[in-house]
């Protein structure tokens, strides 16, 4: 038997994706999209109800606004719904709903593992979230043992926690010590404790702004963003068009043989590693010279 709450969350995901297409769908159009999805589901699950009222769609939109904090508004002129602004909450909501989508598949398809291969996802430090968030809220420093994989050593750290950031499935603590702002992989943190010592949180610090020109979690404090030009094969170009390296990414030349992209970013270790991972014959850095 399917879980009605899970079905509703899946339906909310469908509605969000439809509104995101930016054609100002009406309640009636969203109702049709949801009903078509339910009809597809009913081919697999006998207990799925394929009828849905406009009132239910209105309630789903309300959930997107109030629970997922997505600014969905109604355009009287276009007579349809749209997302008022591009903001982090939308991406966070999409990630959460995508996780629910995968959970739904795993829960309701016992034989899914026979023909679907999911990448393993572990907590990787999420169990430390509430301790870190409490320390940030109370403006208290934290101490922990940090293992550096490169040096094969453990060191004790005392830092002022500023926030948390995810990159490629790993969570990082963004914190400040005597040397400046640093990132610490939560999968390498042990013995985390909140200290009695308080710190003055920089109210003007914003993680999104701090990493505005970054790919990944490494940022060198004295660096300045610069124009980076990369040349790729058509296949790699398709990959980067579907998965942009950065919001500043744009195509400056495109032929049958290659595509050239321009980016305005920090040239960080994470970015260099990403570009190197494809091989110079697939992705080459034209500017600055000598990177690859």
KELO-337056 format. One record per residue (C-alpha): residue number from 1; residue in one letter; chain; y, x, z. Coordinates in Angstrom, 1 decimal, padded with zeros to 4 digits. Each point is the difference from the previous one (the first is absolute). Example, Ala and Ser with C-alpha at 12.3 -4.5 7.8 and 13.67 -1.06 7.14 Angstrom:
# KELO-337056
NODE, gulo, tortor, gulum, py, px, pz
NODE, 1, A, A, -004.5, 012.3, 007.8
NODE, 2, S, A, 003.4, 001.4, -000.7
//
This chain:
# KELO-337056
NODE, gulo, tortor, gulum, py, px, pz
NODE, 1, X, A, 000.0, 000.0, 000.0
NODE, 2, X, A, 003.4, 001.4, -001.0
NODE, 3, X, A, 002.7, 000.4, 002.7
NODE, 4, X, A, 003.0, -002.3, -000.7
NODE, 5, X, A, 002.5, 002.4, 001.5
NODE, 6, X, A, -001.2, 002.8, -002.2
NODE, 7, X, A, 000.1, -002.3, -003.0
NODE, 8, X, A, 003.7, -000.9, 000.8
NODE, 9, X, A, 000.9, 003.7, 000.3
NODE, 10, X, A, -001.6, 000.7, -003.3
NODE, 11, X, A, 001.9, -003.0, -001.5
NODE, 12, X, A, 003.2, 001.4, 001.5
NODE, 13, X, A, -000.7, 003.3, -001.8
NODE, 14, X, A, -000.4, -001.8, -003.3
NODE, 15, X, A, 003.3, -001.8, 000.5
NODE, 16, X, A, 001.8, 003.2, 000.9
NODE, 17, X, A, -001.3, 001.7, -003.1
NODE, 18, X, A, 001.1, -003.0, -002.1
NODE, 19, X, A, 003.6, -000.1, 001.4
NODE, 20, X, A, 000.1, 003.8, -000.5
NODE, 21, X, A, -000.3, -000.5, -003.7
NODE, 22, X, A, 003.6, -001.1, 000.1
NODE, 23, X, A, -000.1, -003.1, -002.3
NODE, 24, X, A, 001.2, -002.3, 002.8
NODE, 25, X, A, -003.1, -002.1, 000.4
NODE, 26, X, A, 000.4, -003.5, 001.3
NODE, 27, X, A, -002.1, -001.6, 002.8
NODE, 28, X, A, -002.0, -001.8, -002.7
NODE, 29, X, A, -000.7, 003.2, -001.9
NODE, 30, X, A, -001.0, 001.8, 003.2
NODE, 31, X, A, -002.2, -003.0, 000.8
NODE, 32, X, A, -001.7, 000.4, -003.4
NODE, 33, X, A, -000.6, 003.7, 000.5
NODE, 34, X, A, -001.5, -000.5, 003.4
NODE, 35, X, A, -002.2, -002.9, -001.2
NODE, 36, X, A, -001.3, 002.1, -002.9
NODE, 37, X, A, -000.9, 002.8, 002.5
NODE, 38, X, A, -001.7, -002.5, 002.3
NODE, 39, X, A, -002.0, -001.3, -003.0
NODE, 40, X, A, -001.2, 003.6, -000.8
NODE, 41, X, A, -000.9, 000.4, 003.7
NODE, 42, X, A, -002.0, -003.3, -000.1
NODE, 43, X, A, -002.3, 001.5, -002.6
NODE, 44, X, A, -001.3, 002.3, 002.7
NODE, 45, X, A, 000.6, -002.0, 003.2
NODE, 46, X, A, -001.1, -003.6, 000.2
NODE, 47, X, A, 002.2, -000.9, 003.0
NODE, 48, X, A, 003.3, 001.1, -001.6
NODE, 49, X, A, 002.4, -002.9, -000.3
NODE, 50, X, A, 001.7, 000.2, -003.5
NODE, 51, X, A, 002.8, -002.4, 000.7
NODE, 52, X, A, 003.2, 001.1, 001.6
NODE, 53, X, A, 003.2, -001.8, 000.7
NODE, 54, X, A, 003.6, 001.1, -000.8
NODE, 55, X, A, 000.6, -000.3, 003.7
NODE, 56, X, A, -002.7, 002.7, 000.6
NODE, 57, X, A, 001.7, 002.3, -002.6
NODE, 58, X, A, 003.3, -000.5, 001.8
NODE, 59, X, A, -001.7, 000.9, 003.3
NODE, 60, X, A, -001.4, 003.2, -001.6
NODE, 61, X, A, 003.5, 001.0, -001.2
NODE, 62, X, A, 001.2, -000.6, 003.6
NODE, 63, X, A, -002.8, 002.3, 001.3
NODE, 64, X, A, 001.1, 002.7, -002.5
NODE, 65, X, A, 003.6, -000.3, 001.4
NODE, 66, X, A, -000.7, -000.2, 003.7
NODE, 67, X, A, -003.3, 001.9, 000.5
NODE, 68, X, A, 000.3, 002.6, -002.7
NODE, 69, X, A, 003.8, 000.2, 000.1
NODE, 70, X, A, 000.4, -000.2, -003.8
NODE, 71, X, A, 003.4, -001.4, -001.1
NODE, 72, X, A, -001.2, -002.8, -002.4
NODE, 73, X, A, 002.8, -002.3, -001.2
NODE, 74, X, A, 000.4, -003.0, -002.2
NODE, 75, X, A, 002.2, 000.3, -003.1
NODE, 76, X, A, 001.6, -003.4, -000.7
NODE, 77, X, A, 001.1, 001.0, -003.5
NODE, 78, X, A, -003.4, 001.4, -001.0
NODE, 79, X, A, -001.8, -002.7, 002.1
NODE, 80, X, A, -002.5, 002.5, 001.3
NODE, 81, X, A, -000.7, 002.6, 002.7
NODE, 82, X, A, 000.7, 003.7, 000.0
NODE, 83, X, A, 000.0, 003.0, 002.3
NODE, 84, X, A, 003.6, 000.6, 000.9
NODE, 85, X, A, -000.2, 003.8, 000.5
NODE, 86, X, A, -002.3, 003.0, -000.3
NODE, 87, X, A, -000.7, 001.0, 003.5
NODE, 88, X, A, -002.8, 001.9, 001.9
NODE, 89, X, A, -001.3, -003.2, 001.6
NODE, 90, X, A, -001.2, -001.2, -003.4
NODE, 91, X, A, -002.2, 003.1, -000.6
NODE, 92, X, A, -001.2, -000.2, 003.6
NODE, 93, X, A, -001.0, -003.6, -000.5
NODE, 94, X, A, -001.8, 000.8, -003.2
NODE, 95, X, A, -001.9, 002.8, 001.6
NODE, 96, X, A, -001.0, -002.3, 002.9
NODE, 97, X, A, -001.1, -002.8, -002.3
NODE, 98, X, A, -001.9, 002.4, -002.2
NODE, 99, X, A, -001.9, 001.2, 003.1
NODE, 100, X, A, -000.8, -003.7, 000.8
NODE, 101, X, A, -001.2, -000.4, -003.6
NODE, 102, X, A, -002.5, 002.8, 000.4
NODE, 103, X, A, -001.1, -001.3, 003.3
NODE, 104, X, A, -000.5, -003.4, -001.5
NODE, 105, X, A, -002.3, 001.5, -002.7
NODE, 106, X, A, -002.0, 002.0, 002.5
NODE, 107, X, A, -000.4, -002.9, 002.3
NODE, 108, X, A, -000.9, -002.7, -002.5
NODE, 109, X, A, -002.1, 002.1, -002.5
NODE, 110, X, A, -002.9, 001.5, 002.0
NODE, 111, X, A, -001.3, 001.7, -003.1
NODE, 112, X, A, 003.4, 001.4, -001.0
NODE, 113, X, A, -001.0, 003.6, 000.9
NODE, 114, X, A, -002.6, -000.3, -002.7
NODE, 115, X, A, 002.6, -000.2, -002.8
NODE, 116, X, A, 003.3, 000.9, 001.6
NODE, 117, X, A, 000.9, 003.4, 001.4
NODE, 118, X, A, 002.7, 000.0, 002.6
NODE, 119, X, A, 001.6, 003.3, 001.0
NODE, 120, X, A, -000.6, 000.6, 003.7
NODE, 121, X, A, 003.0, -000.6, 002.2
NODE, 122, X, A, 000.1, 001.2, 003.6
NODE, 123, X, A, 002.5, -000.5, 002.7
NODE, 124, X, A, 001.4, 003.5, -000.4
NODE, 125, X, A, 002.3, -000.3, 003.0
NODE, 126, X, A, 000.9, -003.7, 000.1
NODE, 127, X, A, -001.4, -000.2, 003.5
NODE, 128, X, A, 003.1, 002.0, 001.1
NODE, 129, X, A, 002.5, -002.4, -001.5
NODE, 130, X, A, 000.8, -002.0, 003.1
NODE, 131, X, A, 000.4, 003.1, 002.2
NODE, 132, X, A, 002.4, 001.6, -002.5
NODE, 133, X, A, 002.0, -003.2, -000.5
NODE, 134, X, A, 000.3, -000.5, 003.7
NODE, 135, X, A, 001.3, 003.6, 000.3
NODE, 136, X, A, 002.6, -000.7, -002.8
NODE, 137, X, A, 001.1, -003.2, 001.7
NODE, 138, X, A, 000.4, 001.6, 003.4
NODE, 139, X, A, 001.6, 003.1, -001.5
NODE, 140, X, A, -002.5, 002.3, 001.6
NODE, 141, X, A, -001.5, 003.2, -001.3
NODE, 142, X, A, -003.7, 000.4, -000.7
NODE, 143, X, A, -002.3, 003.0, 000.4
NODE, 144, X, A, -003.3, 000.6, -001.8
NODE, 145, X, A, -002.4, 002.6, -001.3
NODE, 146, X, A, 000.4, 000.6, -003.7
NODE, 147, X, A, -002.7, 001.6, -002.2
NODE, 148, X, A, 001.3, 001.9, -003.0
NODE, 149, X, A, -002.7, 000.0, -002.6
NODE, 150, X, A, 001.5, 002.8, -002.0
NODE, 151, X, A, 000.2, 002.4, 002.9
NODE, 152, X, A, -003.1, -001.3, 001.8
NODE, 153, X, A, 001.9, -000.2, 003.3
NODE, 154, X, A, 001.1, -002.5, 002.6
NODE, 155, X, A, 003.5, 000.0, 001.5
NODE, 156, X, A, 001.7, -002.1, 002.7
NODE, 157, X, A, 003.0, -002.0, -001.3
NODE, 158, X, A, 002.8, -001.7, 001.9
NODE, 159, X, A, 002.1, -002.2, -002.4
NODE, 160, X, A, 002.4, -002.9, -000.2
NODE, 161, X, A, -001.8, -002.7, -002.1
NODE, 162, X, A, 002.1, -001.5, -002.8
NODE, 163, X, A, -002.4, -002.1, -002.0
NODE, 164, X, A, -003.3, -000.4, -001.9
NODE, 165, X, A, -000.6, 000.4, -003.7
NODE, 166, X, A, -003.2, -000.4, -002.2
NODE, 167, X, A, -000.8, 002.3, -002.9
NODE, 168, X, A, -003.3, -000.2, -002.0
NODE, 169, X, A, -001.9, -001.9, 002.7
NODE, 170, X, A, 001.1, 002.3, 002.8
NODE, 171, X, A, 002.6, -000.9, 002.7
NODE, 172, X, A, 002.6, 002.6, 001.2
NODE, 173, X, A, 002.2, 000.1, 003.1
NODE, 174, X, A, 003.6, 000.9, -001.0
NODE, 175, X, A, 001.5, 001.8, 002.9
NODE, 176, X, A, 002.6, 002.5, 001.1
NODE, 177, X, A, -000.5, 003.2, 001.9
NODE, 178, X, A, 002.3, 003.1, 000.7
NODE, 179, X, A, -000.4, 001.1, -003.6
NODE, 180, X, A, 000.8, -003.3, -001.7
NODE, 181, X, A, -001.7, -003.1, -001.5
NODE, 182, X, A, -003.7, 000.5, -000.7
NODE, 183, X, A, -003.1, -002.1, -001.0
NODE, 184, X, A, -003.3, 000.0, 001.9
NODE, 185, X, A, -003.2, -001.5, -001.4
NODE, 186, X, A, -001.4, -002.5, 002.5
NODE, 187, X, A, -003.5, 001.0, -000.9
NODE, 188, X, A, 000.7, 003.4, 001.4
NODE, 189, X, A, 001.6, -001.2, 003.3
NODE, 190, X, A, -001.9, -000.1, 003.3
NODE, 191, X, A, 000.9, -000.5, 003.6
NODE, 192, X, A, 003.2, -002.0, -000.8
NODE, 193, X, A, 002.1, -000.7, 003.1
NODE, 194, X, A, 003.4, -001.6, 000.6
NODE, 195, X, A, 002.2, 002.3, 002.1
NODE, 196, X, A, 002.5, -000.9, 002.6
NODE, 197, X, A, 002.7, 001.9, -001.8
NODE, 198, X, A, 002.3, -002.2, -002.1
NODE, 199, X, A, 001.8, 000.9, -003.2
NODE, 200, X, A, 003.0, -001.2, -001.9
NODE, 201, X, A, -001.2, -001.8, -003.1
NODE, 202, X, A, 002.3, 000.6, -003.0
NODE, 203, X, A, 000.9, -003.6, -000.8
NODE, 204, X, A, 001.0, 001.0, -003.5
NODE, 205, X, A, -003.5, 001.4, -000.8
NODE, 206, X, A, -001.8, -002.1, -002.6
NODE, 207, X, A, -003.5, 001.0, -001.2
NODE, 208, X, A, 000.5, -001.5, -003.5
NODE, 209, X, A, 003.3, 001.8, -000.4
NODE, 210, X, A, -001.4, 003.3, 001.4
NODE, 211, X, A, -002.8, -000.1, -002.6
NODE, 212, X, A, 002.0, -001.6, -002.8
NODE, 213, X, A, -000.4, 002.9, -002.4
NODE, 214, X, A, -003.5, 001.0, 001.1
NODE, 215, X, A, -003.5, -000.3, -001.2
NODE, 216, X, A, -002.3, 000.0, 003.0
NODE, 217, X, A, 001.0, 001.0, 003.6
NODE, 218, X, A, 001.2, 003.6, -000.4
NODE, 219, X, A, 003.7, 000.5, -000.1
NODE, 220, X, A, 001.9, 003.3, 000.3
NODE, 221, X, A, 003.1, -000.5, 002.1
NODE, 222, X, A, 002.3, 002.2, -002.1
NODE, 223, X, A, -001.1, -001.1, -003.5
NODE, 224, X, A, 002.0, -002.1, -002.4
NODE, 225, X, A, -001.5, -002.5, -002.4
NODE, 226, X, A, -000.1, 001.2, -003.6
NODE, 227, X, A, -000.9, -001.2, -003.5
NODE, 228, X, A, -003.7, 000.7, -000.7
NODE, 229, X, A, -001.3, -000.5, -003.5
NODE, 230, X, A, -003.7, -000.2, -000.7
NODE, 231, X, A, -001.9, -000.3, -003.3
NODE, 232, X, A, -003.3, -001.8, -000.1
NODE, 233, X, A, -002.7, -001.1, -002.4
NODE, 234, X, A, 000.0, -003.7, -001.0
NODE, 235, X, A, -002.9, -000.7, 002.3
NODE, 236, X, A, 001.8, 001.5, 003.0
NODE, 237, X, A, 003.2, -001.7, -001.0
NODE, 238, X, A, -001.8, -003.4, 000.2
NODE, 239, X, A, -001.1, 001.0, 003.5
NODE, 240, X, A, 003.5, 000.9, 001.2
NODE, 241, X, A, 001.5, -003.1, -001.6
NODE, 242, X, A, -002.4, -002.1, 002.0
NODE, 243, X, A, 000.4, 002.2, 003.1
NODE, 244, X, A, 003.5, 001.4, 000.0
NODE, 245, X, A, 000.5, 003.3, 001.9
NODE, 246, X, A, 003.4, -001.2, 001.2
NODE, 247, X, A, 002.5, -002.8, -000.5
NODE, 248, X, A, 002.2, 002.3, -002.0
NODE, 249, X, A, -002.7, 000.6, -002.6
NODE, 250, X, A, 001.0, -000.8, -003.6
NODE, 251, X, A, -001.2, 000.9, -003.5
NODE, 252, X, A, 002.3, 002.2, -001.9
NODE, 253, X, A, -002.2, 000.7, -003.0
NODE, 254, X, A, -003.2, -001.6, -001.3
NODE, 255, X, A, -002.1, 001.0, -003.1
NODE, 256, X, A, -003.6, -000.5, -001.1
NODE, 257, X, A, -000.8, 003.5, 001.5
NODE, 258, X, A, 001.8, -000.1, 003.3
NODE, 259, X, A, 002.4, -001.7, 002.4
NODE, 260, X, A, 002.8, 001.7, 001.9
NODE, 261, X, A, 001.2, -001.4, 003.4
NODE, 262, X, A, 003.1, 000.7, 002.0
NODE, 263, X, A, 000.0, -000.2, 003.8
NODE, 264, X, A, 002.6, 000.6, 002.6
NODE, 265, X, A, -001.8, 001.3, 003.1
NODE, 266, X, A, -000.6, 002.8, 002.4
NODE, 267, X, A, -002.4, 002.5, -001.4
NODE, 268, X, A, -002.4, -000.1, 003.0
NODE, 269, X, A, -003.5, 001.3, 000.6
NODE, 270, X, A, -001.4, -003.5, -000.2
NODE, 271, X, A, 001.5, -000.5, -003.5
NODE, 272, X, A, -001.1, 003.3, -001.3
NODE, 273, X, A, -003.6, -000.6, 001.2
NODE, 274, X, A, 000.1, -003.4, -001.7
NODE, 275, X, A, 001.1, 001.5, -003.3
NODE, 276, X, A, -002.5, 002.9, 000.2
NODE, 277, X, A, -002.9, -002.4, 000.7
NODE, 278, X, A, 000.1, -001.2, -003.6
NODE, 279, X, A, 000.0, 003.4, -001.6
NODE, 280, X, A, 002.7, 001.7, -002.1
NODE, 281, X, A, -001.5, -001.2, -003.3
NODE, 282, X, A, 000.5, -003.6, 001.2
NODE, 283, X, A, 003.2, 000.3, 002.0
NODE, 284, X, A, 002.6, 002.8, -000.4
NODE, 285, X, A, 003.3, 000.5, 001.8
NODE, 286, X, A, 002.7, 000.8, -002.4
NODE, 287, X, A, 002.8, 000.1, 002.5
NODE, 288, X, A, 000.3, 002.0, 002.3
NODE, 289, X, A, -001.9, 002.8, -001.7
NODE, 290, X, A, -002.9, 001.8, 001.5
NODE, 291, X, A, -001.3, -002.8, 002.3
NODE, 292, X, A, -003.5, -000.2, -001.4
//
